[in-house]
Amino acid sequence: MNKKSTLLLAGSMLVAFSALSPAQATVDTAKAEELVLVNKCGKCHDVVKTKTAPAYKKIAAKYKGKADGEDKIIKNITTAPVVKDADGNEEEHFVIKTKDPVQLKNLAQWILSR
């Protein structure tokens, strides 16, 4: 194997292994919790128990380890999809009051870390 191939392989492995690091290692908990508070997410969601919407722990279990889990959470909190609540009623999911991709990614990672 030549030097260029070895460097390319080493770089690829570094990128691959960095993707395996736990989401909670990069989460700014204070900022995520502030966004949850400002957007009144606690009205429907709780970390552990189901209110009118699933607990963050249940959402995390559904998406954790899936390549598109973070993207699905971000889509759900930014596009107002119709969701069913615990009573079976359907309504539009609330849209988070930020368009900042860094804040949205942090919030999704915070949810996944529950």
N, CA, C and O atoms as CSV, one atom per row, in Angstrom:
chain,resi,resn,atom,element,x,y,z
A,1,MET,N,N,0.858,-1.162,0.000
A,1,MET,CA,C,0.000,0.000,0.000
A,1,MET,C,C,0.911,1.235,0.000
A,1,MET,O,O,1.841,1.335,0.801
A,2,ASN,N,N,0.632,2.155,-0.897
A,2,ASN,CA,C,1.484,3.349,-0.956
A,2,ASN,C,C,1.079,4.360,0.119
A,2,ASN,O,O,0.040,4.224,0.765
A,3,LYS,N,N,1.915,5.362,0.289
A,3,LYS,CA,C,1.726,6.345,1.353
A,3,LYS,C,C,0.402,7.099,1.210
A,3,LYS,O,O,-0.276,7.358,2.205
A,4,LYS,N,N,0.036,7.450,-0.020
A,4,LYS,CA,C,-1.207,8.193,-0.263
A,4,LYS,C,C,-2.417,7.347,0.137
A,4,LYS,O,O,-3.345,7.855,0.767
A,5,SER,N,N,-2.415,6.077,-0.220
A,5,SER,CA,C,-3.520,5.182,0.129
A,5,SER,C,C,-3.629,5.003,1.638
A,5,SER,O,O,-4.725,4.970,2.197
A,6,THR,N,N,-2.473,4.889,2.287
A,6,THR,CA,C,-2.459,4.725,3.740
A,6,THR,C,C,-3.042,5.954,4.425
A,6,THR,O,O,-3.835,5.831,5.358
A,7,LEU,N,N,-2.650,7.139,3.964
A,7,LEU,CA,C,-3.192,8.372,4.548
A,7,LEU,C,C,-4.687,8.495,4.300
A,7,LEU,O,O,-5.432,8.916,5.185
A,8,LEU,N,N,-5.127,8.131,3.107
A,8,LEU,CA,C,-6.549,8.187,2.775
A,8,LEU,C,C,-7.338,7.229,3.664
A,8,LEU,O,O,-8.402,7.582,4.172
A,9,LEU,N,N,-6.822,6.029,3.847
A,9,LEU,CA,C,-7.483,5.042,4.696
A,9,LEU,C,C,-7.536,5.529,6.148
A,9,LEU,O,O,-8.572,5.418,6.803
A,10,ALA,N,N,-6.425,6.065,6.646
A,10,ALA,CA,C,-6.380,6.558,8.023
A,10,ALA,C,C,-7.362,7.711,8.225
A,10,ALA,O,O,-8.052,7.772,9.242
A,11,GLY,N,N,-7.424,8.627,7.250
A,11,GLY,CA,C,-8.365,9.746,7.335
A,11,GLY,C,C,-9.805,9.277,7.311
A,11,GLY,O,O,-10.642,9.792,8.052
A,12,SER,N,N,-10.097,8.310,6.471
A,12,SER,CA,C,-11.462,7.769,6.382
A,12,SER,C,C,-11.870,7.110,7.691
A,12,SER,O,O,-13.002,7.257,8.150
A,13,MET,N,N,-10.928,6.382,8.283
A,13,MET,CA,C,-11.230,5.718,9.557
A,13,MET,C,C,-11.463,6.743,10.655
A,13,MET,O,O,-12.342,6.559,11.497
A,14,LEU,N,N,-10.688,7.817,10.656
A,14,LEU,CA,C,-10.857,8.868,11.649
A,14,LEU,C,C,-12.254,9.484,11.556
A,14,LEU,O,O,-12.921,9.690,12.570
A,15,VAL,N,N,-12.684,9.773,10.333
A,15,VAL,CA,C,-14.019,10.336,10.122
A,15,VAL,C,C,-15.093,9.339,10.567
A,15,VAL,O,O,-16.056,9.716,11.235
A,16,ALA,N,N,-14.926,8.086,10.198
A,16,ALA,CA,C,-15.910,7.065,10.565
A,16,ALA,C,C,-16.004,6.902,12.075
A,16,ALA,O,O,-17.108,6.822,12.615
A,17,PHE,N,N,-14.880,6.851,12.763
A,17,PHE,CA,C,-14.901,6.676,14.212
A,17,PHE,C,C,-15.431,7.904,14.935
A,17,PHE,O,O,-16.044,7.779,15.995
A,18,SER,N,N,-15.207,9.079,14.381
A,18,SER,CA,C,-15.738,10.282,15.029
A,18,SER,C,C,-17.257,10.303,14.969
A,18,SER,O,O,-17.900,10.880,15.846
A,19,ALA,N,N,-17.834,9.689,13.961
A,19,ALA,CA,C,-19.297,9.618,13.848
A,19,ALA,C,C,-19.890,8.677,14.883
A,19,ALA,O,O,-21.086,8.741,15.165
A,20,LEU,N,N,-19.065,7.803,15.454
A,20,LEU,CA,C,-19.556,6.855,16.446
A,20,LEU,C,C,-19.576,7.417,17.858
A,20,LEU,O,O,-20.072,6.761,18.773
A,21,SER,N,N,-19.046,8.617,18.050
A,21,SER,CA,C,-19.024,9.186,19.397
A,21,SER,C,C,-20.441,9.466,19.860
A,21,SER,O,O,-21.302,9.804,19.048
A,22,PRO,N,N,-20.697,9.329,21.161
A,22,PRO,CA,C,-22.059,9.511,21.650
A,22,PRO,C,C,-22.564,10.935,21.440
A,22,PRO,O,O,-21.814,11.904,21.559
A,23,ALA,N,N,-23.847,11.033,21.126
A,23,ALA,CA,C,-24.461,12.336,20.862
A,23,ALA,C,C,-24.355,13.253,22.074
A,23,ALA,O,O,-24.174,14.462,21.926
A,24,GLN,N,N,-24.469,12.678,23.283
A,24,GLN,CA,C,-24.451,13.517,24.464
A,24,GLN,C,C,-23.121,14.227,24.678
A,24,GLN,O,O,-23.059,15.190,25.442
A,25,ALA,N,N,-22.056,13.775,24.020
A,25,ALA,CA,C,-20.746,14.407,24.179
A,25,ALA,C,C,-20.737,15.813,23.581
A,25,ALA,O,O,-19.941,16.649,24.008
A,26,THR,N,N,-21.590,16.090,22.616
A,26,THR,CA,C,-21.598,17.384,21.953
A,26,THR,C,C,-22.826,18.219,22.281
A,26,THR,O,O,-22.983,19.314,21.741
A,27,VAL,N,N,-23.686,17.737,23.138
A,27,VAL,CA,C,-24.927,18.437,23.449
A,27,VAL,C,C,-24.679,19.571,24.438
A,27,VAL,O,O,-24.032,19.387,25.469
A,28,ASP,N,N,-25.203,20.741,24.104
A,28,ASP,CA,C,-25.212,21.860,25.046
A,28,ASP,C,C,-26.561,21.783,25.752
A,28,ASP,O,O,-27.559,22.328,25.281
A,29,THR,N,N,-26.570,21.102,26.880
A,29,THR,CA,C,-27.810,20.839,27.613
A,29,THR,C,C,-28.544,22.111,27.983
A,29,THR,O,O,-29.765,22.183,27.841
A,30,ALA,N,N,-27.827,23.107,28.451
A,30,ALA,CA,C,-28.464,24.357,28.877
A,30,ALA,C,C,-29.199,25.020,27.714
A,30,ALA,O,O,-30.324,25.490,27.882
A,31,LYS,N,N,-28.579,25.060,26.549
A,31,LYS,CA,C,-29.230,25.686,25.387
A,31,LYS,C,C,-30.428,24.873,24.917
A,31,LYS,O,O,-31.454,25.441,24.545
A,32,ALA,N,N,-30.309,23.548,24.932
A,32,ALA,CA,C,-31.431,22.701,24.524
A,32,ALA,C,C,-32.610,22.878,25.484
A,32,ALA,O,O,-33.752,23.034,25.053
A,33,GLU,N,N,-32.325,22.853,26.771
A,33,GLU,CA,C,-33.395,23.002,27.762
A,33,GLU,C,C,-34.023,24.387,27.709
A,33,GLU,O,O,-35.219,24.537,27.960
A,34,GLU,N,N,-33.228,25.396,27.386
A,34,GLU,CA,C,-33.776,26.747,27.218
A,34,GLU,C,C,-34.737,26.779,26.029
A,34,GLU,O,O,-35.804,27.388,26.111
A,35,LEU,N,N,-34.367,26.131,24.932
A,35,LEU,CA,C,-35.232,26.073,23.746
A,35,LEU,C,C,-36.524,25.322,24.062
A,35,LEU,O,O,-37.599,25.716,23.611
A,36,VAL,N,N,-36.421,24.250,24.830
A,36,VAL,CA,C,-37.605,23.488,25.251
A,36,VAL,C,C,-38.514,24.366,26.100
A,36,VAL,O,O,-39.734,24.344,25.935
A,37,LEU,N,N,-37.930,25.130,26.998
A,37,LEU,CA,C,-38.698,26.009,27.885
A,37,LEU,C,C,-39.369,27.137,27.105
A,37,LEU,O,O,-40.564,27.377,27.274
A,38,VAL,N,N,-38.619,27.823,26.263
A,38,VAL,CA,C,-39.137,28.956,25.479
A,38,VAL,C,C,-40.271,28.513,24.558
A,38,VAL,O,O,-41.235,29.251,24.353
A,39,ASN,N,N,-40.153,27.313,24.007
A,39,ASN,CA,C,-41.159,26.821,23.067
A,39,ASN,C,C,-42.290,26.040,23.744
A,39,ASN,O,O,-43.182,25.517,23.075
A,40,LYS,N,N,-42.240,25.969,25.069
A,40,LYS,CA,C,-43.282,25.308,25.868
A,40,LYS,C,C,-43.492,23.846,25.473
A,40,LYS,O,O,-44.617,23.347,25.477
A,41,CYS,N,N,-42.393,23.168,25.132
A,41,CYS,CA,C,-42.468,21.750,24.761
A,41,CYS,C,C,-42.962,20.894,25.929
A,41,CYS,O,O,-43.582,19.850,25.725
A,42,GLY,N,N,-42.679,21.347,27.158
A,42,GLY,CA,C,-43.090,20.613,28.348
A,42,GLY,C,C,-44.590,20.539,28.535
A,42,GLY,O,O,-45.073,19.763,29.360
A,43,LYS,N,N,-45.331,21.329,27.787
A,43,LYS,CA,C,-46.796,21.263,27.855
A,43,LYS,C,C,-47.278,19.877,27.404
A,43,LYS,O,O,-48.231,19.332,27.962
A,44,CYS,N,N,-46.618,19.321,26.404
A,44,CYS,CA,C,-47.029,18.032,25.848
A,44,CYS,C,C,-46.029,16.907,26.125
A,44,CYS,O,O,-46.415,15.742,26.222
A,45,HIS,N,N,-44.735,17.258,26.254
A,45,HIS,CA,C,-43.684,16.253,26.431
A,45,HIS,C,C,-43.081,16.322,27.825
A,45,HIS,O,O,-43.028,17.381,28.450
A,46,ASP,N,N,-42.628,15.160,28.297
A,46,ASP,CA,C,-41.859,15.049,29.524
A,46,ASP,C,C,-40.644,14.190,29.181
A,46,ASP,O,O,-40.645,13.498,28.163
A,47,VAL,N,N,-39.632,14.227,30.001
A,47,VAL,CA,C,-38.450,13.412,29.714
A,47,VAL,C,C,-38.775,11.932,29.853
A,47,VAL,O,O,-38.365,11.132,29.012
A,48,VAL,N,N,-39.501,11.553,30.895
A,48,VAL,CA,C,-39.713,10.141,31.190
A,48,VAL,C,C,-41.141,9.653,30.951
A,48,VAL,O,O,-41.340,8.558,30.425
A,49,LYS,N,N,-42.134,10.455,31.333
A,49,LYS,CA,C,-43.514,9.960,31.236
A,49,LYS,C,C,-44.253,10.550,30.032
A,49,LYS,O,O,-43.951,11.651,29.574
A,50,THR,N,N,-45.215,9.797,29.541
A,50,THR,CA,C,-46.046,10.251,28.432
A,50,THR,C,C,-47.101,11.201,28.974
A,50,THR,O,O,-47.815,10.885,29.925
A,51,LYS,N,N,-47.183,12.357,28.358
A,51,LYS,CA,C,-48.255,13.303,28.667
A,51,LYS,C,C,-49.238,13.178,27.511
A,51,LYS,O,O,-49.733,12.084,27.241
A,52,THR,N,N,-49.528,14.275,26.825
A,52,THR,CA,C,-50.358,14.162,25.622
A,52,THR,C,C,-49.498,13.710,24.445
A,52,THR,O,O,-50.023,13.265,23.424
A,53,ALA,N,N,-48.180,13.825,24.586
A,53,ALA,CA,C,-47.235,13.398,23.554
A,53,ALA,C,C,-46.223,12.450,24.192
A,53,ALA,O,O,-46.092,12.412,25.415
A,54,PRO,N,N,-45.513,11.692,23.374
A,54,PRO,CA,C,-44.554,10.731,23.935
A,54,PRO,C,C,-43.429,11.409,24.720
A,54,PRO,O,O,-43.047,12.545,24.441
A,55,ALA,N,N,-42.919,10.686,25.695
A,55,ALA,CA,C,-41.781,11.161,26.481
A,55,ALA,C,C,-40.546,11.215,25.585
A,55,ALA,O,O,-40.430,10.457,24.623
A,56,TYR,N,N,-39.629,12.120,25.914
A,56,TYR,CA,C,-38.382,12.211,25.147
A,56,TYR,C,C,-37.630,10.884,25.173
A,56,TYR,O,O,-36.984,10.509,24.194
A,57,LYS,N,N,-37.716,10.179,26.291
A,57,LYS,CA,C,-37.054,8.880,26.412
A,57,LYS,C,C,-37.597,7.895,25.367
A,57,LYS,O,O,-36.837,7.120,24.786
A,58,LYS,N,N,-38.897,7.930,25.135
A,58,LYS,CA,C,-39.512,7.048,24.142
A,58,LYS,C,C,-39.106,7.472,22.724
A,58,LYS,O,O,-38.841,6.626,21.871
A,59,ILE,N,N,-39.060,8.773,22.483
A,59,ILE,CA,C,-38.631,9.282,21.171
A,59,ILE,C,C,-37.182,8.883,20.923
A,59,ILE,O,O,-36.832,8.445,19.827
A,60,ALA,N,N,-36.342,9.036,21.943
A,60,ALA,CA,C,-34.929,8.665,21.811
A,60,ALA,C,C,-34.788,7.185,21.495
A,60,ALA,O,O,-33.985,6.807,20.642
A,61,ALA,N,N,-35.561,6.346,22.172
A,61,ALA,CA,C,-35.487,4.900,21.926
A,61,ALA,C,C,-35.891,4.567,20.489
A,61,ALA,O,O,-35.340,3.651,19.878
A,62,LYS,N,N,-36.847,5.309,19.961
A,62,LYS,CA,C,-37.321,5.066,18.594
A,62,LYS,C,C,-36.249,5.411,17.554
A,62,LYS,O,O,-36.100,4.703,16.558
A,63,TYR,N,N,-35.511,6.489,17.783
A,63,TYR,CA,C,-34.584,6.989,16.767
A,63,TYR,C,C,-33.104,6.740,17.053
A,63,TYR,O,O,-32.280,6.866,16.147
A,64,LYS,N,N,-32.752,6.395,18.274
A,64,LYS,CA,C,-31.348,6.219,18.639
A,64,LYS,C,C,-30.708,5.117,17.799
A,64,LYS,O,O,-31.271,4.033,17.643
A,65,GLY,N,N,-29.544,5.403,17.269
A,65,GLY,CA,C,-28.816,4.418,16.478
A,65,GLY,C,C,-29.208,4.382,15.019
A,65,GLY,O,O,-28.578,3.678,14.229
A,66,LYS,N,N,-30.228,5.118,14.644
A,66,LYS,CA,C,-30.648,5.164,13.244
A,66,LYS,C,C,-29.936,6.319,12.552
A,66,LYS,O,O,-29.839,7.416,13.100
A,67,ALA,N,N,-29.446,6.068,11.361
A,67,ALA,CA,C,-28.681,7.077,10.631
A,67,ALA,C,C,-29.475,8.355,10.412
A,67,ALA,O,O,-28.900,9.444,10.408
A,68,ASP,N,N,-30.771,8.245,10.231
A,68,ASP,CA,C,-31.590,9.421,9.944
A,68,ASP,C,C,-32.413,9.883,11.149
A,68,ASP,O,O,-33.309,10.713,10.996
A,69,GLY,N,N,-32.125,9.363,12.336
A,69,GLY,CA,C,-32.893,9.707,13.529
A,69,GLY,C,C,-32.881,11.187,13.842
A,69,GLY,O,O,-33.927,11.789,14.090
A,70,GLU,N,N,-31.697,11.771,13.830
A,70,GLU,CA,C,-31.573,13.200,14.107
A,70,GLU,C,C,-32.340,14.023,13.071
A,70,GLU,O,O,-33.040,14.973,13.420
A,71,ASP,N,N,-32.204,13.656,11.807
A,71,ASP,CA,C,-32.911,14.373,10.740
A,71,ASP,C,C,-34.426,14.268,10.897
A,71,ASP,O,O,-35.144,15.238,10.657
A,72,LYS,N,N,-34.912,13.097,11.299
A,72,LYS,CA,C,-36.359,12.921,11.474
A,72,LYS,C,C,-36.882,13.782,12.627
A,72,LYS,O,O,-37.969,14.353,12.535
A,73,ILE,N,N,-36.120,13.871,13.695
A,73,ILE,CA,C,-36.535,14.721,14.812
A,73,ILE,C,C,-36.572,16.176,14.368
A,73,ILE,O,O,-37.531,16.892,14.654
A,74,ILE,N,N,-35.536,16.610,13.675
A,74,ILE,CA,C,-35.499,18.001,13.206
A,74,ILE,C,C,-36.666,18.278,12.263
A,74,ILE,O,O,-37.292,19.334,12.351
A,75,LYS,N,N,-36.960,17.358,11.377
A,75,LYS,CA,C,-38.093,17.552,10.465
A,75,LYS,C,C,-39.392,17.666,11.255
A,75,LYS,O,O,-40.244,18.495,10.936
A,76,ASN,N,N,-39.542,16.845,12.274
A,76,ASN,CA,C,-40.767,16.847,13.075
A,76,ASN,C,C,-40.966,18.159,13.829
A,76,ASN,O,O,-42.100,18.609,13.993
A,77,ILE,N,N,-39.879,18.777,14.288
A,77,ILE,CA,C,-40.013,20.003,15.073
A,77,ILE,C,C,-39.976,21.274,14.229
A,77,ILE,O,O,-40.133,22.377,14.754
A,78,THR,N,N,-39.768,21.118,12.913
A,78,THR,CA,C,-39.682,22.307,12.048
A,78,THR,C,C,-40.740,22.367,10.951
A,78,THR,O,O,-40.854,23.389,10.275
A,79,THR,N,N,-41.515,21.306,10.754
A,79,THR,CA,C,-42.446,21.286,9.615
A,79,THR,C,C,-43.914,21.154,9.992
A,79,THR,O,O,-44.767,21.109,9.106
A,80,ALA,N,N,-44.232,21.092,11.275
A,80,ALA,CA,C,-45.618,20.982,11.753
A,80,ALA,C,C,-46.392,19.815,11.151
A,80,ALA,O,O,-47.476,20.015,10.603
A,81,PRO,N,N,-45.855,18.604,11.244
A,81,PRO,CA,C,-46.621,17.461,10.736
A,81,PRO,C,C,-47.833,17.191,11.631
A,81,PRO,O,O,-47.844,17.575,12.801
A,82,VAL,N,N,-48.824,16.546,11.089
A,82,VAL,CA,C,-49.980,16.150,11.886
A,82,VAL,C,C,-49.570,14.935,12.711
A,82,VAL,O,O,-49.076,13.946,12.171
A,83,VAL,N,N,-49.778,15.019,14.022
A,83,VAL,CA,C,-49.409,13.946,14.944
A,83,VAL,C,C,-50.619,13.555,15.776
A,83,VAL,O,O,-51.536,14.354,15.964
A,84,LYS,N,N,-50.618,12.324,16.274
A,84,LYS,CA,C,-51.675,11.868,17.174
A,84,LYS,C,C,-51.192,12.016,18.600
A,84,LYS,O,O,-50.060,11.660,18.926
A,85,ASP,N,N,-52.069,12.550,19.454
A,85,ASP,CA,C,-51.707,12.638,20.860
A,85,ASP,C,C,-52.097,11.345,21.576
A,85,ASP,O,O,-52.621,10.425,20.949
A,86,ALA,N,N,-51.852,11.272,22.855
A,86,ALA,CA,C,-52.106,10.059,23.622
A,86,ALA,C,C,-53.575,9.645,23.606
A,86,ALA,O,O,-53.890,8.467,23.775
A,87,ASP,N,N,-54.481,10.615,23.401
A,87,ASP,CA,C,-55.918,10.324,23.358
A,87,ASP,C,C,-56.398,9.943,21.960
A,87,ASP,O,O,-57.574,9.628,21.774
A,88,GLY,N,N,-55.497,9.969,20.975
A,88,GLY,CA,C,-55.866,9.636,19.609
A,88,GLY,C,C,-56.276,10.834,18.768
A,88,GLY,O,O,-56.544,10.689,17.576
A,89,ASN,N,N,-56.330,12.019,19.376
A,89,ASN,CA,C,-56.663,13.231,18.625
A,89,ASN,C,C,-55.495,13.609,17.721
A,89,ASN,O,O,-54.334,13.392,18.070
A,90,GLU,N,N,-55.807,14.171,16.567
A,90,GLU,CA,C,-54.767,14.605,15.645
A,90,GLU,C,C,-54.666,16.127,15.646
A,90,GLU,O,O,-55.674,16.833,15.675
A,91,GLU,N,N,-53.439,16.612,15.616
A,91,GLU,CA,C,-53.199,18.049,15.536
A,91,GLU,C,C,-51.817,18.268,14.934
A,91,GLU,O,O,-51.006,17.345,14.862
A,92,GLU,N,N,-51.560,19.498,14.505
A,92,GLU,CA,C,-50.244,19.829,13.968
A,92,GLU,C,C,-49.253,19.963,15.111
A,92,GLU,O,O,-49.545,20.580,16.136
A,93,HIS,N,N,-48.080,19.377,14.922
A,93,HIS,CA,C,-47.017,19.520,15.912
A,93,HIS,C,C,-46.544,20.965,15.898
A,93,HIS,O,O,-46.458,21.579,14.834
A,94,PHE,N,N,-46.242,21.505,17.052
A,94,PHE,CA,C,-45.749,22.865,17.187
A,94,PHE,C,C,-44.409,23.008,16.476
A,94,PHE,O,O,-43.592,22.088,16.511
A,95,VAL,N,N,-44.172,24.144,15.834
A,95,VAL,CA,C,-42.905,24.416,15.152
A,95,VAL,C,C,-41.995,25.203,16.090
A,95,VAL,O,O,-42.389,26.232,16.640
A,96,ILE,N,N,-40.785,24.709,16.261
A,96,ILE,CA,C,-39.790,25.370,17.110
A,96,ILE,C,C,-39.483,26.754,16.559
A,96,ILE,O,O,-39.353,26.941,15.350
A,97,LYS,N,N,-39.370,27.716,17.459
A,97,LYS,CA,C,-39.151,29.115,17.059
A,97,LYS,C,C,-37.669,29.417,16.841
A,97,LYS,O,O,-37.122,30.330,17.458
A,98,THR,N,N,-37.033,28.665,15.980
A,98,THR,CA,C,-35.670,28.953,15.548
A,98,THR,C,C,-35.447,28.287,14.200
A,98,THR,O,O,-35.980,27.214,13.920
A,99,LYS,N,N,-34.660,28.939,13.387
A,99,LYS,CA,C,-34.269,28.367,12.098
A,99,LYS,C,C,-32.776,28.028,12.113
A,99,LYS,O,O,-32.233,27.528,11.128
A,100,ASP,N,N,-32.119,28.309,13.251
A,100,ASP,CA,C,-30.691,28.087,13.388
A,100,ASP,C,C,-30.392,26.585,13.371
A,100,ASP,O,O,-30.784,25.869,14.292
A,101,PRO,N,N,-29.700,26.103,12.334
A,101,PRO,CA,C,-29.431,24.669,12.235
A,101,PRO,C,C,-28.594,24.128,13.392
A,101,PRO,O,O,-28.725,22.957,13.748
A,102,VAL,N,N,-27.746,24.949,13.977
A,102,VAL,CA,C,-26.940,24.512,15.120
A,102,VAL,C,C,-27.842,24.263,16.328
A,102,VAL,O,O,-27.682,23.261,17.024
A,103,GLN,N,N,-28.786,25.167,16.579
A,103,GLN,CA,C,-29.712,24.989,17.696
A,103,GLN,C,C,-30.630,23.791,17.468
A,103,GLN,O,O,-30.911,23.039,18.402
A,104,LEU,N,N,-31.094,23.609,16.243
A,104,LEU,CA,C,-31.975,22.479,15.942
A,104,LEU,C,C,-31.243,21.156,16.112
A,104,LEU,O,O,-31.789,20.207,16.674
A,105,LYS,N,N,-30.016,21.094,15.629
A,105,LYS,CA,C,-29.209,19.878,15.764
A,105,LYS,C,C,-28.944,19.598,17.240
A,105,LYS,O,O,-29.037,18.450,17.673
A,106,ASN,N,N,-28.619,20.619,18.009
A,106,ASN,CA,C,-28.367,20.451,19.430
A,106,ASN,C,C,-29.610,19.920,20.139
A,106,ASN,O,O,-29.514,19.026,20.980
A,107,LEU,N,N,-30.779,20.471,19.800
A,107,LEU,CA,C,-32.020,20.015,20.423
A,107,LEU,C,C,-32.296,18.556,20.058
A,107,LEU,O,O,-32.670,17.765,20.924
A,108,ALA,N,N,-32.119,18.197,18.809
A,108,ALA,CA,C,-32.329,16.808,18.390
A,108,ALA,C,C,-31.365,15.868,19.125
A,108,ALA,O,O,-31.765,14.787,19.558
A,109,GLN,N,N,-30.119,16.269,19.265
A,109,GLN,CA,C,-29.141,15.446,19.980
A,109,GLN,C,C,-29.496,15.358,21.466
A,109,GLN,O,O,-29.296,14.319,22.097
A,110,TRP,N,N,-30.021,16.445,22.018
A,110,TRP,CA,C,-30.456,16.421,23.415
A,110,TRP,C,C,-31.585,15.411,23.600
A,110,TRP,O,O,-31.577,14.641,24.560
A,111,ILE,N,N,-32.549,15.410,22.690
A,111,ILE,CA,C,-33.656,14.454,22.748
A,111,ILE,C,C,-33.105,13.032,22.632
A,111,ILE,O,O,-33.508,12.145,23.385
A,112,LEU,N,N,-32.194,12.817,21.698
A,112,LEU,CA,C,-31.618,11.481,21.507
A,112,LEU,C,C,-30.802,11.020,22.716
A,112,LEU,O,O,-30.627,9.818,22.920
A,113,SER,N,N,-30.308,11.949,23.509
A,113,SER,CA,C,-29.493,11.589,24.660
A,113,SER,C,C,-30.315,11.255,25.903
A,113,SER,O,O,-29.760,10.894,26.941
A,114,ARG,N,N,-31.619,11.374,25.799
A,114,ARG,CA,C,-32.477,11.128,26.968
A,114,ARG,C,C,-32.465,9.675,27.308
A,114,ARG,O,O,-33.123,9.258,28.261
